[in-house]
Amino acid sequence: MDKVNVVDREGGKVGEAAVSQKLLDCRADAQLIHDVIVGYQRNQRKGSASTLTKGEVRGSGIKPWRQKGTGRARAGMRRSPLWRGGGVTFGPKPRDFFREIPKAMRGKALAALFADKIRSGNAVIVEQIGAPGGKTKDFALWLKKIDAGRKPLMIMKERNEEVARAARNIPGADVVTRGMLSAWLLAAHDKIVMEKGDFEAFQEQLG
């Protein structure tokens, strides 16, 4: 077992939290992590982009002028993709980007990135995550005191509206519950902030 420091609201050490050696030894190859993160991003896409073809755009199909003798280029219809207001050639249509990510892969990538945050000293364990009054200025100051001021990810057991409101206007900061945590979120943030109890419980969940 290894340990990480637990800090108070002023950033001072008040104790330690145990880290299982099994978690610290958890690693995943770059390809697996890449596949999981790309899969997550694909699943966030709505795939709703759509354009109209020449058969769908509004307009007449009548030949605008005779084929020869006008001095103008040949034209078959006003809905041609060559014309302004015409259809779009090979444009996007609604599609499903969903990619199934096996549970075992998701779990391994999540555990590996979580362990990497601990090994690199980017996991900040606190007594309590709180934002009295939900004021962004006070919350940002607190993040600096505990050395988590750059792109922090607050991981909580349950959603806390005050914390969510306080962190909403801090660039790069996010608040998620343990059940919503993903490998992509861990990779996208520099530091994670957790309460001691949640940190220990999450280790058991990963294990």
VEXDRENBA-966286 format. One record per residue (C-alpha): residue in one letter; x, y, z; residue number from 1. Coordinates in nm, 3 decimals, padded with zeros to 5 digits. Layout:
VEXDRENBA-966286
<atom><residu>A</residu><xx>X</xx><yy>Y</yy><zz>Z</zz><num>NUM</num></atom>
...
END
This chain:
VEXDRENBA-966286
<atom><residu>M</residu><xx>00.000</xx><yy>00.000</yy><zz>00.000</zz><num>1</num></atom>
<atom><residu>D</residu><xx>00.113</xx><yy>00.355</yy><zz>-00.080</zz><num>2</num></atom>
<atom><residu>K</residu><xx>-00.033</xx><yy>00.680</yy><zz>00.048</zz><num>3</num></atom>
<atom><residu>V</residu><xx>-00.129</xx><yy>01.025</yy><zz>-00.075</zz><num>4</num></atom>
<atom><residu>N</residu><xx>-00.162</xx><yy>01.337</yy><zz>00.136</zz><num>5</num></atom>
<atom><residu>V</residu><xx>-00.499</xx><yy>01.472</yy><zz>00.244</zz><num>6</num></atom>
<atom><residu>V</residu><xx>-00.515</xx><yy>01.852</yy><zz>00.263</zz><num>7</num></atom>
<atom><residu>D</residu><xx>-00.749</xx><yy>02.099</yy><zz>00.432</zz><num>8</num></atom>
<atom><residu>R</residu><xx>-00.909</xx><yy>02.410</yy><zz>00.280</zz><num>9</num></atom>
<atom><residu>E</residu><xx>-00.584</xx><yy>02.604</yy><zz>00.316</zz><num>10</num></atom>
<atom><residu>G</residu><xx>-00.377</xx><yy>02.337</yy><zz>00.143</zz><num>11</num></atom>
<atom><residu>G</residu><xx>-00.211</xx><yy>02.211</yy><zz>00.460</zz><num>12</num></atom>
<atom><residu>K</residu><xx>-00.158</xx><yy>01.840</yy><zz>00.518</zz><num>13</num></atom>
<atom><residu>V</residu><xx>-00.403</xx><yy>01.691</yy><zz>00.768</zz><num>14</num></atom>
<atom><residu>G</residu><xx>-00.361</xx><yy>01.320</yy><zz>00.703</zz><num>15</num></atom>
<atom><residu>E</residu><xx>-00.306</xx><yy>01.049</yy><zz>00.447</zz><num>16</num></atom>
<atom><residu>A</residu><xx>-00.521</xx><yy>00.827</yy><zz>00.227</zz><num>17</num></atom>
<atom><residu>A</residu><xx>-00.419</xx><yy>00.475</yy><zz>00.136</zz><num>18</num></atom>
<atom><residu>V</residu><xx>-00.366</xx><yy>00.374</yy><zz>-00.226</zz><num>19</num></atom>
<atom><residu>S</residu><xx>-00.369</xx><yy>00.008</yy><zz>-00.322</zz><num>20</num></atom>
<atom><residu>Q</residu><xx>-00.056</xx><yy>-00.121</yy><zz>-00.491</zz><num>21</num></atom>
<atom><residu>K</residu><xx>-00.276</xx><yy>-00.307</yy><zz>-00.738</zz><num>22</num></atom>
<atom><residu>L</residu><xx>-00.415</xx><yy>00.026</yy><zz>-00.860</zz><num>23</num></atom>
<atom><residu>L</residu><xx>-00.072</xx><yy>00.188</yy><zz>-00.880</zz><num>24</num></atom>
<atom><residu>D</residu><xx>00.051</xx><yy>-00.104</yy><zz>-01.093</zz><num>25</num></atom>
<atom><residu>C</residu><xx>-00.241</xx><yy>-00.064</yy><zz>-01.333</zz><num>26</num></atom>
<atom><residu>R</residu><xx>-00.128</xx><yy>00.045</yy><zz>-01.679</zz><num>27</num></atom>
<atom><residu>A</residu><xx>-00.276</xx><yy>00.034</yy><zz>-02.027</zz><num>28</num></atom>
<atom><residu>D</residu><xx>-00.106</xx><yy>00.065</yy><zz>-02.365</zz><num>29</num></atom>
<atom><residu>A</residu><xx>-00.151</xx><yy>00.384</yy><zz>-02.562</zz><num>30</num></atom>
<atom><residu>Q</residu><xx>-00.358</xx><yy>00.215</yy><zz>-02.833</zz><num>31</num></atom>
<atom><residu>L</residu><xx>-00.621</xx><yy>00.092</yy><zz>-02.587</zz><num>32</num></atom>
<atom><residu>I</residu><xx>-00.654</xx><yy>00.436</yy><zz>-02.429</zz><num>33</num></atom>
<atom><residu>H</residu><xx>-00.673</xx><yy>00.595</yy><zz>-02.774</zz><num>34</num></atom>
<atom><residu>D</residu><xx>-00.949</xx><yy>00.355</yy><zz>-02.884</zz><num>35</num></atom>
<atom><residu>V</residu><xx>-01.155</xx><yy>00.420</yy><zz>-02.570</zz><num>36</num></atom>
<atom><residu>I</residu><xx>-01.125</xx><yy>00.799</yy><zz>-02.589</zz><num>37</num></atom>
<atom><residu>V</residu><xx>-01.199</xx><yy>00.814</yy><zz>-02.963</zz><num>38</num></atom>
<atom><residu>G</residu><xx>-01.495</xx><yy>00.583</yy><zz>-02.908</zz><num>39</num></atom>
<atom><residu>Y</residu><xx>-01.626</xx><yy>00.811</yy><zz>-02.635</zz><num>40</num></atom>
<atom><residu>Q</residu><xx>-01.592</xx><yy>01.117</yy><zz>-02.859</zz><num>41</num></atom>
<atom><residu>R</residu><xx>-01.770</xx><yy>00.940</yy><zz>-03.145</zz><num>42</num></atom>
<atom><residu>N</residu><xx>-02.058</xx><yy>00.853</yy><zz>-02.915</zz><num>43</num></atom>
<atom><residu>Q</residu><xx>-02.101</xx><yy>01.220</yy><zz>-02.822</zz><num>44</num></atom>
<atom><residu>R</residu><xx>-02.157</xx><yy>01.318</yy><zz>-03.185</zz><num>45</num></atom>
<atom><residu>K</residu><xx>-02.518</xx><yy>01.379</yy><zz>-03.283</zz><num>46</num></atom>
<atom><residu>G</residu><xx>-02.463</xx><yy>01.304</yy><zz>-03.651</zz><num>47</num></atom>
<atom><residu>S</residu><xx>-02.744</xx><yy>01.544</yy><zz>-03.743</zz><num>48</num></atom>
<atom><residu>A</residu><xx>-02.566</xx><yy>01.738</yy><zz>-04.022</zz><num>49</num></atom>
<atom><residu>S</residu><xx>-02.779</xx><yy>01.729</yy><zz>-04.335</zz><num>50</num></atom>
<atom><residu>T</residu><xx>-02.786</xx><yy>01.884</yy><zz>-04.683</zz><num>51</num></atom>
<atom><residu>L</residu><xx>-03.030</xx><yy>01.865</yy><zz>-04.974</zz><num>52</num></atom>
<atom><residu>T</residu><xx>-02.944</xx><yy>01.693</yy><zz>-05.299</zz><num>53</num></atom>
<atom><residu>K</residu><xx>-03.064</xx><yy>01.827</yy><zz>-05.635</zz><num>54</num></atom>
<atom><residu>G</residu><xx>-03.359</xx><yy>01.590</yy><zz>-05.605</zz><num>55</num></atom>
<atom><residu>E</residu><xx>-03.462</xx><yy>01.734</yy><zz>-05.269</zz><num>56</num></atom>
<atom><residu>V</residu><xx>-03.400</xx><yy>02.107</yy><zz>-05.305</zz><num>57</num></atom>
<atom><residu>R</residu><xx>-03.699</xx><yy>02.323</yy><zz>-05.390</zz><num>58</num></atom>
<atom><residu>G</residu><xx>-03.730</xx><yy>02.438</yy><zz>-05.749</zz><num>59</num></atom>
<atom><residu>S</residu><xx>-03.851</xx><yy>02.349</yy><zz>-06.096</zz><num>60</num></atom>
<atom><residu>G</residu><xx>-03.709</xx><yy>02.069</yy><zz>-06.305</zz><num>61</num></atom>
<atom><residu>I</residu><xx>-03.788</xx><yy>02.248</yy><zz>-06.628</zz><num>62</num></atom>
<atom><residu>K</residu><xx>-03.499</xx><yy>02.321</yy><zz>-06.861</zz><num>63</num></atom>
<atom><residu>P</residu><xx>-03.429</xx><yy>02.695</yy><zz>-06.808</zz><num>64</num></atom>
<atom><residu>W</residu><xx>-03.349</xx><yy>02.768</yy><zz>-07.178</zz><num>65</num></atom>
<atom><residu>R</residu><xx>-03.305</xx><yy>02.580</yy><zz>-07.501</zz><num>66</num></atom>
<atom><residu>Q</residu><xx>-02.995</xx><yy>02.373</yy><zz>-07.553</zz><num>67</num></atom>
<atom><residu>K</residu><xx>-02.844</xx><yy>02.571</yy><zz>-07.840</zz><num>68</num></atom>
<atom><residu>G</residu><xx>-02.846</xx><yy>02.917</yy><zz>-07.984</zz><num>69</num></atom>
<atom><residu>T</residu><xx>-02.851</xx><yy>03.132</yy><zz>-07.670</zz><num>70</num></atom>
<atom><residu>G</residu><xx>-02.476</xx><yy>03.173</yy><zz>-07.628</zz><num>71</num></atom>
<atom><residu>R</residu><xx>-02.502</xx><yy>03.052</yy><zz>-07.271</zz><num>72</num></atom>
<atom><residu>A</residu><xx>-02.377</xx><yy>02.729</yy><zz>-07.122</zz><num>73</num></atom>
<atom><residu>R</residu><xx>-02.598</xx><yy>02.424</yy><zz>-07.144</zz><num>74</num></atom>
<atom><residu>A</residu><xx>-02.830</xx><yy>02.384</yy><zz>-06.840</zz><num>75</num></atom>
<atom><residu>G</residu><xx>-03.077</xx><yy>02.113</yy><zz>-06.751</zz><num>76</num></atom>
<atom><residu>M</residu><xx>-03.243</xx><yy>02.242</yy><zz>-06.435</zz><num>77</num></atom>
<atom><residu>R</residu><xx>-03.226</xx><yy>02.524</yy><zz>-06.183</zz><num>78</num></atom>
<atom><residu>R</residu><xx>-03.167</xx><yy>02.274</yy><zz>-05.902</zz><num>79</num></atom>
<atom><residu>S</residu><xx>-02.826</xx><yy>02.177</yy><zz>-06.039</zz><num>80</num></atom>
<atom><residu>P</residu><xx>-02.538</xx><yy>02.173</yy><zz>-05.785</zz><num>81</num></atom>
<atom><residu>L</residu><xx>-02.359</xx><yy>02.417</yy><zz>-06.021</zz><num>82</num></atom>
<atom><residu>W</residu><xx>-02.616</xx><yy>02.684</yy><zz>-05.952</zz><num>83</num></atom>
<atom><residu>R</residu><xx>-02.660</xx><yy>02.904</yy><zz>-05.648</zz><num>84</num></atom>
<atom><residu>G</residu><xx>-02.949</xx><yy>02.762</yy><zz>-05.445</zz><num>85</num></atom>
<atom><residu>G</residu><xx>-02.909</xx><yy>02.425</yy><zz>-05.610</zz><num>86</num></atom>
<atom><residu>G</residu><xx>-02.851</xx><yy>02.088</yy><zz>-05.445</zz><num>87</num></atom>
<atom><residu>V</residu><xx>-02.532</xx><yy>01.975</yy><zz>-05.278</zz><num>88</num></atom>
<atom><residu>T</residu><xx>-02.318</xx><yy>01.699</yy><zz>-05.426</zz><num>89</num></atom>
<atom><residu>F</residu><xx>-02.202</xx><yy>01.433</yy><zz>-05.181</zz><num>90</num></atom>
<atom><residu>G</residu><xx>-02.303</xx><yy>01.650</yy><zz>-04.884</zz><num>91</num></atom>
<atom><residu>P</residu><xx>-02.350</xx><yy>01.513</yy><zz>-04.530</zz><num>92</num></atom>
<atom><residu>K</residu><xx>-02.661</xx><yy>01.322</yy><zz>-04.433</zz><num>93</num></atom>
<atom><residu>P</residu><xx>-02.776</xx><yy>01.221</yy><zz>-04.082</zz><num>94</num></atom>
<atom><residu>R</residu><xx>-02.574</xx><yy>00.921</yy><zz>-03.964</zz><num>95</num></atom>
<atom><residu>D</residu><xx>-02.500</xx><yy>00.728</yy><zz>-03.647</zz><num>96</num></atom>
<atom><residu>F</residu><xx>-02.142</xx><yy>00.754</yy><zz>-03.521</zz><num>97</num></atom>
<atom><residu>F</residu><xx>-02.199</xx><yy>00.518</yy><zz>-03.227</zz><num>98</num></atom>
<atom><residu>R</residu><xx>-01.920</xx><yy>00.272</yy><zz>-03.152</zz><num>99</num></atom>
<atom><residu>E</residu><xx>-01.957</xx><yy>-00.001</yy><zz>-02.893</zz><num>100</num></atom>
<atom><residu>I</residu><xx>-01.676</xx><yy>00.010</yy><zz>-02.635</zz><num>101</num></atom>
<atom><residu>P</residu><xx>-01.641</xx><yy>-00.315</yy><zz>-02.436</zz><num>102</num></atom>
<atom><residu>K</residu><xx>-01.688</xx><yy>-00.270</yy><zz>-02.063</zz><num>103</num></atom>
<atom><residu>A</residu><xx>-01.352</xx><yy>-00.435</yy><zz>-01.989</zz><num>104</num></atom>
<atom><residu>M</residu><xx>-01.171</xx><yy>-00.187</yy><zz>-02.215</zz><num>105</num></atom>
<atom><residu>R</residu><xx>-01.347</xx><yy>00.110</yy><zz>-02.057</zz><num>106</num></atom>
<atom><residu>G</residu><xx>-01.264</xx><yy>-00.013</yy><zz>-01.709</zz><num>107</num></atom>
<atom><residu>K</residu><xx>-00.899</xx><yy>-00.078</yy><zz>-01.787</zz><num>108</num></atom>
<atom><residu>A</residu><xx>-00.847</xx><yy>00.263</yy><zz>-01.950</zz><num>109</num></atom>
<atom><residu>L</residu><xx>-01.024</xx><yy>00.439</yy><zz>-01.663</zz><num>110</num></atom>
<atom><residu>A</residu><xx>-00.819</xx><yy>00.260</yy><zz>-01.397</zz><num>111</num></atom>
<atom><residu>A</residu><xx>-00.492</xx><yy>00.320</yy><zz>-01.585</zz><num>112</num></atom>
<atom><residu>L</residu><xx>-00.551</xx><yy>00.694</yy><zz>-01.628</zz><num>113</num></atom>
<atom><residu>F</residu><xx>-00.672</xx><yy>00.729</yy><zz>-01.268</zz><num>114</num></atom>
<atom><residu>A</residu><xx>-00.358</xx><yy>00.552</yy><zz>-01.145</zz><num>115</num></atom>
<atom><residu>D</residu><xx>-00.146</xx><yy>00.777</yy><zz>-01.367</zz><num>116</num></atom>
<atom><residu>K</residu><xx>-00.293</xx><yy>01.085</yy><zz>-01.198</zz><num>117</num></atom>
<atom><residu>I</residu><xx>-00.189</xx><yy>00.943</yy><zz>-00.859</zz><num>118</num></atom>
<atom><residu>R</residu><xx>00.161</xx><yy>00.840</yy><zz>-00.971</zz><num>119</num></atom>
<atom><residu>S</residu><xx>00.225</xx><yy>01.182</yy><zz>-01.125</zz><num>120</num></atom>
<atom><residu>G</residu><xx>00.106</xx><yy>01.371</yy><zz>-00.816</zz><num>121</num></atom>
<atom><residu>N</residu><xx>-00.195</xx><yy>01.517</yy><zz>-00.995</zz><num>122</num></atom>
<atom><residu>A</residu><xx>-00.453</xx><yy>01.376</yy><zz>-00.755</zz><num>123</num></atom>
<atom><residu>V</residu><xx>-00.552</xx><yy>01.621</yy><zz>-00.481</zz><num>124</num></atom>
<atom><residu>I</residu><xx>-00.733</xx><yy>01.460</yy><zz>-00.189</zz><num>125</num></atom>
<atom><residu>V</residu><xx>-00.923</xx><yy>01.699</yy><zz>00.037</zz><num>126</num></atom>
<atom><residu>E</residu><xx>-01.130</xx><yy>01.678</yy><zz>00.353</zz><num>127</num></atom>
<atom><residu>Q</residu><xx>-01.431</xx><yy>01.831</yy><zz>00.179</zz><num>128</num></atom>
<atom><residu>I</residu><xx>-01.521</xx><yy>01.984</yy><zz>-00.153</zz><num>129</num></atom>
<atom><residu>G</residu><xx>-01.740</xx><yy>02.280</yy><zz>-00.076</zz><num>130</num></atom>
<atom><residu>A</residu><xx>-01.840</xx><yy>02.617</yy><zz>-00.216</zz><num>131</num></atom>
<atom><residu>P</residu><xx>-02.032</xx><yy>02.811</yy><zz>00.049</zz><num>132</num></atom>
<atom><residu>G</residu><xx>-02.265</xx><yy>03.047</yy><zz>-00.134</zz><num>133</num></atom>
<atom><residu>G</residu><xx>-02.159</xx><yy>02.907</yy><zz>-00.471</zz><num>134</num></atom>
<atom><residu>K</residu><xx>-01.925</xx><yy>03.199</yy><zz>-00.542</zz><num>135</num></atom>
<atom><residu>T</residu><xx>-01.685</xx><yy>03.144</yy><zz>-00.829</zz><num>136</num></atom>
<atom><residu>K</residu><xx>-01.421</xx><yy>03.385</yy><zz>-00.695</zz><num>137</num></atom>
<atom><residu>D</residu><xx>-01.395</xx><yy>03.206</yy><zz>-00.359</zz><num>138</num></atom>
<atom><residu>F</residu><xx>-01.393</xx><yy>02.864</yy><zz>-00.523</zz><num>139</num></atom>
<atom><residu>A</residu><xx>-01.115</xx><yy>02.963</yy><zz>-00.767</zz><num>140</num></atom>
<atom><residu>L</residu><xx>-00.907</xx><yy>03.093</yy><zz>-00.475</zz><num>141</num></atom>
<atom><residu>W</residu><xx>-00.957</xx><yy>02.764</yy><zz>-00.290</zz><num>142</num></atom>
<atom><residu>L</residu><xx>-00.842</xx><yy>02.566</yy><zz>-00.594</zz><num>143</num></atom>
<atom><residu>K</residu><xx>-00.520</xx><yy>02.771</yy><zz>-00.601</zz><num>144</num></atom>
<atom><residu>K</residu><xx>-00.461</xx><yy>02.710</yy><zz>-00.229</zz><num>145</num></atom>
<atom><residu>I</residu><xx>-00.479</xx><yy>02.333</yy><zz>-00.274</zz><num>146</num></atom>
<atom><residu>D</residu><xx>-00.263</xx><yy>02.353</yy><zz>-00.591</zz><num>147</num></atom>
<atom><residu>A</residu><xx>-00.541</xx><yy>02.247</yy><zz>-00.828</zz><num>148</num></atom>
<atom><residu>G</residu><xx>-00.589</xx><yy>02.573</yy><zz>-01.014</zz><num>149</num></atom>
<atom><residu>R</residu><xx>-00.524</xx><yy>02.451</yy><zz>-01.371</zz><num>150</num></atom>
<atom><residu>K</residu><xx>-00.798</xx><yy>02.250</yy><zz>-01.547</zz><num>151</num></atom>
<atom><residu>P</residu><xx>-00.922</xx><yy>02.069</yy><zz>-01.233</zz><num>152</num></atom>
<atom><residu>L</residu><xx>-01.181</xx><yy>01.791</yy><zz>-01.236</zz><num>153</num></atom>
<atom><residu>M</residu><xx>-01.386</xx><yy>01.764</yy><zz>-00.918</zz><num>154</num></atom>
<atom><residu>I</residu><xx>-01.512</xx><yy>01.408</yy><zz>-00.868</zz><num>155</num></atom>
<atom><residu>M</residu><xx>-01.796</xx><yy>01.372</yy><zz>-00.618</zz><num>156</num></atom>
<atom><residu>K</residu><xx>-02.026</xx><yy>01.098</yy><zz>-00.495</zz><num>157</num></atom>
<atom><residu>E</residu><xx>-02.339</xx><yy>01.303</yy><zz>-00.564</zz><num>158</num></atom>
<atom><residu>R</residu><xx>-02.409</xx><yy>01.620</yy><zz>-00.758</zz><num>159</num></atom>
<atom><residu>N</residu><xx>-02.369</xx><yy>01.937</yy><zz>-00.552</zz><num>160</num></atom>
<atom><residu>E</residu><xx>-02.541</xx><yy>02.239</yy><zz>-00.704</zz><num>161</num></atom>
<atom><residu>E</residu><xx>-02.332</xx><yy>02.493</yy><zz>-00.512</zz><num>162</num></atom>
<atom><residu>V</residu><xx>-02.005</xx><yy>02.338</yy><zz>-00.629</zz><num>163</num></atom>
<atom><residu>A</residu><xx>-02.135</xx><yy>02.304</yy><zz>-00.986</zz><num>164</num></atom>
<atom><residu>R</residu><xx>-02.242</xx><yy>02.670</yy><zz>-00.992</zz><num>165</num></atom>
<atom><residu>A</residu><xx>-01.914</xx><yy>02.792</yy><zz>-00.844</zz><num>166</num></atom>
<atom><residu>A</residu><xx>-01.703</xx><yy>02.593</yy><zz>-01.092</zz><num>167</num></atom>
<atom><residu>R</residu><xx>-01.915</xx><yy>02.674</yy><zz>-01.397</zz><num>168</num></atom>
<atom><residu>N</residu><xx>-01.729</xx><yy>02.994</yy><zz>-01.488</zz><num>169</num></atom>
<atom><residu>I</residu><xx>-01.378</xx><yy>02.871</yy><zz>-01.409</zz><num>170</num></atom>
<atom><residu>P</residu><xx>-01.196</xx><yy>02.797</yy><zz>-01.740</zz><num>171</num></atom>
<atom><residu>G</residu><xx>-01.113</xx><yy>02.427</yy><zz>-01.773</zz><num>172</num></atom>
<atom><residu>A</residu><xx>-01.288</xx><yy>02.324</yy><zz>-01.451</zz><num>173</num></atom>
<atom><residu>D</residu><xx>-01.553</xx><yy>02.051</yy><zz>-01.442</zz><num>174</num></atom>
<atom><residu>V</residu><xx>-01.759</xx><yy>01.876</yy><zz>-01.174</zz><num>175</num></atom>
<atom><residu>V</residu><xx>-01.876</xx><yy>01.516</yy><zz>-01.223</zz><num>176</num></atom>
<atom><residu>T</residu><xx>-02.013</xx><yy>01.235</yy><zz>-01.011</zz><num>177</num></atom>
<atom><residu>R</residu><xx>-01.821</xx><yy>00.909</yy><zz>-00.981</zz><num>178</num></atom>
<atom><residu>G</residu><xx>-02.073</xx><yy>00.733</yy><zz>-01.201</zz><num>179</num></atom>
<atom><residu>M</residu><xx>-02.019</xx><yy>00.982</yy><zz>-01.484</zz><num>180</num></atom>
<atom><residu>L</residu><xx>-01.640</xx><yy>00.963</yy><zz>-01.481</zz><num>181</num></atom>
<atom><residu>S</residu><xx>-01.474</xx><yy>00.847</yy><zz>-01.803</zz><num>182</num></atom>
<atom><residu>A</residu><xx>-01.126</xx><yy>00.798</yy><zz>-01.943</zz><num>183</num></atom>
<atom><residu>W</residu><xx>-01.183</xx><yy>01.099</yy><zz>-02.171</zz><num>184</num></atom>
<atom><residu>L</residu><xx>-01.255</xx><yy>01.329</yy><zz>-01.874</zz><num>185</num></atom>
<atom><residu>L</residu><xx>-00.942</xx><yy>01.212</yy><zz>-01.692</zz><num>186</num></atom>
<atom><residu>A</residu><xx>-00.730</xx><yy>01.268</yy><zz>-02.001</zz><num>187</num></atom>
<atom><residu>A</residu><xx>-00.881</xx><yy>01.613</yy><zz>-02.064</zz><num>188</num></atom>
<atom><residu>H</residu><xx>-00.801</xx><yy>01.754</yy><zz>-01.717</zz><num>189</num></atom>
<atom><residu>D</residu><xx>-00.466</xx><yy>01.821</yy><zz>-01.554</zz><num>190</num></atom>
<atom><residu>K</residu><xx>-00.566</xx><yy>01.747</yy><zz>-01.195</zz><num>191</num></atom>
<atom><residu>I</residu><xx>-00.840</xx><yy>01.562</yy><zz>-01.013</zz><num>192</num></atom>
<atom><residu>V</residu><xx>-00.986</xx><yy>01.668</yy><zz>-00.679</zz><num>193</num></atom>
<atom><residu>M</residu><xx>-01.166</xx><yy>01.419</yy><zz>-00.453</zz><num>194</num></atom>
<atom><residu>E</residu><xx>-01.276</xx><yy>01.386</yy><zz>-00.095</zz><num>195</num></atom>
<atom><residu>K</residu><xx>-01.095</xx><yy>01.119</yy><zz>00.104</zz><num>196</num></atom>
<atom><residu>G</residu><xx>-01.401</xx><yy>00.897</yy><zz>00.144</zz><num>197</num></atom>
<atom><residu>D</residu><xx>-01.487</xx><yy>00.914</yy><zz>-00.225</zz><num>198</num></atom>
<atom><residu>F</residu><xx>-01.124</xx><yy>00.844</yy><zz>-00.318</zz><num>199</num></atom>
<atom><residu>E</residu><xx>-01.114</xx><yy>00.525</yy><zz>-00.111</zz><num>200</num></atom>
<atom><residu>A</residu><xx>-01.457</xx><yy>00.411</yy><zz>-00.229</zz><num>201</num></atom>
<atom><residu>F</residu><xx>-01.366</xx><yy>00.471</yy><zz>-00.593</zz><num>202</num></atom>
<atom><residu>Q</residu><xx>-01.056</xx><yy>00.255</yy><zz>-00.556</zz><num>203</num></atom>
<atom><residu>E</residu><xx>-01.274</xx><yy>-00.034</yy><zz>-00.445</zz><num>204</num></atom>
<atom><residu>Q</residu><xx>-01.508</xx><yy>00.030</yy><zz>-00.738</zz><num>205</num></atom>
<atom><residu>L</residu><xx>-01.218</xx><yy>00.016</yy><zz>-00.983</zz><num>206</num></atom>
<atom><residu>G</residu><xx>-01.078</xx><yy>-00.292</yy><zz>-00.818</zz><num>207</num></atom>
END
